[in-house]
């Protein structure tokens, strides 16, 4: 994992330069902003992994900067670095989206540990987002495969009602998927094959078989044709 890009914001120039030097020595990529207005100007143009943000600044305070970040959906981990030691200030910062609150004066070890934790959190969030995108892409692919299948593919809930069925039911049996959803499977099965269908489902519920196959007659819509024999595979 690469070291994060950091924006440090403080109205105290001497404090800001000292912080910049400390971070550069540790191998971080750092930019600085002397005040809230300059920070916003940089945030509008560039992306930063971590924001080290002072709260008490004359031109625009840290909470206002945090509000701007939220309003513009800027993805950065905010670490508040402030001399304000009140619990109210810390709570308000966390409420506005800060990842952590570091009180001045702090040690270099405390600073680096907080940055490391924030960087790890951001890395995990990115990994999780990428995973979600892969899952969504996979779901779209399999949904497409299911809809393009030459077979009727369906899912029943624990009550035996259809909760999913692909479009193939239209061309094979004359039903639209919407007409089948919510109906009990017995509504579609020929009367003489109800017992066979029940037996297959009972075996699955009892975990006697993780894969079962039966040839069952399914009714056409409105009985316009004789029931059609279909091989039913349950798993």
C-alpha positions as CSV (number, residue, x, y, z in Angstrom):
1,X,0.0,0.0,0.0
2,X,1.4,3.4,-1.0
3,X,1.8,6.2,1.5
4,X,-1.2,8.5,1.4
5,X,-1.1,12.0,-0.1
6,X,-1.7,14.5,2.7
7,X,-3.0,18.1,2.9
8,X,-2.1,19.9,6.1
9,X,-4.2,23.0,7.0
10,X,-3.2,25.5,9.8
11,X,-3.2,29.3,10.0
12,X,0.0,29.2,12.1
13,X,2.7,29.3,9.5
14,X,5.5,28.1,11.8
15,X,3.4,25.2,13.0
16,X,2.5,24.3,9.4
17,X,6.0,24.3,8.1
18,X,7.2,22.2,11.0
19,X,4.4,19.7,10.3
20,X,5.3,19.7,6.6
21,X,8.9,18.9,7.3
22,X,8.0,16.1,9.8
23,X,5.8,14.5,7.2
24,X,8.3,14.9,4.3
25,X,11.0,13.3,6.4
26,X,8.7,10.3,7.0
27,X,8.3,9.9,3.2
28,X,4.8,11.3,2.8
29,X,3.6,13.5,-0.1
30,X,2.5,16.7,1.5
31,X,0.9,20.0,0.5
32,X,0.0,22.8,2.9
33,X,-2.7,25.4,3.2
34,X,-2.5,28.4,5.5
35,X,-6.1,28.7,6.4
36,X,-9.5,27.3,5.4
37,X,-10.0,29.3,2.2
38,X,-6.7,28.1,0.7
39,X,-7.6,24.6,1.8
40,X,-10.9,24.7,-0.1
41,X,-9.1,26.1,-3.2
42,X,-6.8,23.1,-3.2
43,X,-9.5,20.6,-2.4
44,X,-11.4,21.8,-5.5
45,X,-8.5,21.1,-7.7
46,X,-6.8,18.1,-6.3
47,X,-7.5,14.8,-4.4
48,X,-6.0,14.0,-1.0
49,X,-6.1,10.8,0.9
50,X,-5.8,12.5,4.3
51,X,-6.6,16.0,5.5
52,X,-4.8,17.2,8.7
53,X,-7.1,20.1,9.7
54,X,-6.9,22.7,12.4
55,X,-10.2,24.0,13.8
56,X,-9.5,27.5,15.1
57,X,-8.6,29.6,12.0
58,X,-9.6,33.3,11.4
59,X,-10.7,33.2,7.7
60,X,-12.7,30.0,7.8
61,X,-12.7,27.5,10.6
62,X,-12.2,23.8,10.3
63,X,-15.8,23.0,10.8
64,X,-16.7,25.1,7.8
65,X,-14.1,23.3,5.8
66,X,-15.6,20.0,6.8
67,X,-19.1,21.2,5.8
68,X,-17.7,22.1,2.4
69,X,-16.2,18.6,2.1
70,X,-19.5,17.0,3.0
71,X,-21.5,19.2,0.6
72,X,-19.2,18.4,-2.3
73,X,-18.8,14.7,-1.4
74,X,-15.0,14.9,-1.3
75,X,-13.6,11.5,-0.4
76,X,-10.8,12.2,2.1
77,X,-10.0,11.0,5.7
78,X,-10.2,14.0,8.0
79,X,-7.9,14.1,11.1
80,X,-8.6,17.1,13.2
81,X,-5.4,18.6,14.7
82,X,-6.4,21.2,17.2
83,X,-5.4,23.0,20.4
84,X,-9.0,23.1,21.5
85,X,-9.2,20.3,24.0
86,X,-12.9,20.6,24.8
87,X,-15.0,17.5,24.5
88,X,-17.6,19.5,22.7
89,X,-15.2,20.4,19.9
90,X,-14.1,16.8,19.5
91,X,-17.8,15.6,19.3
92,X,-18.7,18.3,16.8
93,X,-15.7,17.4,14.6
94,X,-16.7,13.7,14.6
95,X,-20.3,14.6,13.9
96,X,-19.1,16.5,10.8
97,X,-17.3,13.5,9.5
98,X,-13.8,13.6,11.1
99,X,-12.1,10.2,11.3
100,X,-10.1,11.1,14.4
101,X,-9.2,14.0,16.7
102,X,-5.6,14.8,17.6
103,X,-5.0,17.3,20.3
104,X,-2.0,19.7,20.3
105,X,0.6,19.2,21.4
106,X,1.1,15.7,20.0
107,X,4.1,13.5,19.6
108,X,5.4,12.4,16.2
109,X,4.5,8.8,17.1
110,X,0.9,9.8,17.8
111,X,0.7,11.6,14.5
112,X,2.1,8.8,12.4
113,X,0.0,6.2,14.1
114,X,-3.2,8.2,13.5
115,X,-2.3,8.7,9.9
116,X,-1.5,5.0,9.5
117,X,-4.9,4.1,10.9
118,X,-6.7,6.5,8.7
119,X,-4.8,5.3,5.6
120,X,-5.7,1.7,6.4
121,X,-9.3,2.6,6.9
122,X,-9.4,4.4,3.5
123,X,-7.7,1.5,1.8
124,X,-10.3,-0.9,3.2
125,X,-13.1,1.4,2.1
126,X,-11.7,1.4,-1.4
127,X,-11.2,-2.4,-1.4
128,X,-14.8,-2.8,-0.2
129,X,-16.1,-0.4,-2.9
130,X,-14.2,-2.3,-5.6
131,X,-15.5,-5.6,-4.3
132,X,-19.1,-4.3,-4.4
133,X,-18.6,-3.2,-8.0
134,X,-17.3,-6.7,-8.9
135,X,-20.3,-8.3,-7.2
136,X,-22.7,-6.0,-9.0
137,X,-21.0,-6.8,-12.3
138,X,-21.1,-10.5,-11.6
139,X,-24.8,-10.3,-10.6
140,X,-25.6,-8.5,-13.9
141,X,-23.8,-11.1,-15.9
142,X,-25.6,-14.0,-14.2
143,X,-28.9,-12.3,-14.4
144,X,-28.3,-11.9,-18.1
145,X,-27.4,-15.6,-18.4
146,X,-30.5,-16.6,-16.5
147,X,-32.8,-14.5,-18.7
148,X,-31.2,-15.9,-21.9
149,X,-31.4,-19.5,-20.7
150,X,-33.5,-21.8,-23.0
151,X,-35.0,-23.3,-19.8
152,X,-37.4,-22.0,-17.2
153,X,-35.4,-21.0,-14.1
154,X,-37.4,-20.2,-11.0
155,X,-36.9,-19.7,-7.2
156,X,-39.5,-20.7,-4.6
157,X,-39.6,-19.4,-1.0
158,X,-40.2,-21.6,2.1
159,X,-43.9,-21.4,1.5
160,X,-43.6,-22.8,-2.1
161,X,-44.4,-19.5,-3.7
162,X,-42.6,-18.2,-6.8
163,X,-40.3,-15.3,-5.9
164,X,-38.3,-15.3,-9.2
165,X,-38.9,-16.7,-12.7
166,X,-37.1,-15.9,-15.9
167,X,-38.7,-14.6,-19.1
168,X,-38.6,-18.1,-20.7
169,X,-41.9,-18.9,-19.0
170,X,-43.6,-16.6,-21.5
171,X,-42.6,-18.5,-24.6
172,X,-42.9,-21.9,-23.1
173,X,-46.1,-21.6,-21.1
174,X,-47.7,-18.3,-22.1
175,X,-47.4,-16.6,-18.7
176,X,-45.6,-13.3,-18.2
177,X,-43.2,-13.5,-15.2
178,X,-45.4,-11.0,-13.4
179,X,-48.4,-13.4,-13.7
180,X,-46.4,-16.1,-12.0
181,X,-44.7,-14.2,-9.2
182,X,-46.3,-14.7,-5.8
183,X,-48.3,-17.8,-6.9
184,X,-47.9,-21.2,-5.3
185,X,-46.1,-23.7,-7.5
186,X,-49.2,-26.0,-7.2
187,X,-51.2,-23.5,-9.3
188,X,-49.0,-24.3,-12.3
189,X,-48.5,-28.1,-11.8
190,X,-51.0,-30.6,-13.4
191,X,-53.2,-32.1,-10.8
192,X,-51.9,-35.6,-11.4
193,X,-48.3,-34.5,-10.7
194,X,-48.8,-32.5,-7.5
195,X,-47.7,-35.4,-5.4
196,X,-44.4,-35.8,-7.4
197,X,-43.7,-32.1,-7.0
198,X,-44.5,-32.1,-3.3
199,X,-42.2,-35.1,-2.8
200,X,-39.3,-33.4,-4.6
201,X,-39.6,-30.3,-2.5
202,X,-40.0,-32.2,0.8
203,X,-36.7,-34.0,0.1
204,X,-35.0,-30.7,-0.4
205,X,-36.4,-29.2,2.8
206,X,-35.2,-32.2,4.8
207,X,-31.8,-32.0,3.1
208,X,-32.2,-35.6,1.9
209,X,-31.0,-34.4,-1.5
210,X,-29.1,-31.4,-2.6
211,X,-30.0,-32.2,-6.2
212,X,-33.3,-33.7,-7.3
213,X,-34.8,-34.3,-10.8
214,X,-38.4,-35.0,-11.8
215,X,-40.6,-35.0,-14.9
216,X,-43.7,-32.9,-14.2
217,X,-46.5,-31.6,-16.3
218,X,-47.0,-27.9,-16.2
219,X,-50.2,-26.1,-17.2
220,X,-50.3,-23.7,-20.1
221,X,-51.9,-20.4,-19.4
222,X,-55.7,-20.6,-19.5
223,X,-55.5,-24.2,-20.5
224,X,-55.2,-23.3,-24.2
225,X,-53.1,-26.5,-24.8
226,X,-52.5,-29.8,-23.1
227,X,-50.1,-29.6,-20.1
228,X,-46.5,-29.8,-21.1
229,X,-44.1,-32.3,-19.7
230,X,-41.0,-30.4,-18.3
231,X,-38.0,-31.9,-16.6
232,X,-37.7,-30.1,-13.3
233,X,-34.2,-29.9,-11.7
234,X,-34.2,-28.7,-8.1
235,X,-31.1,-27.9,-6.1
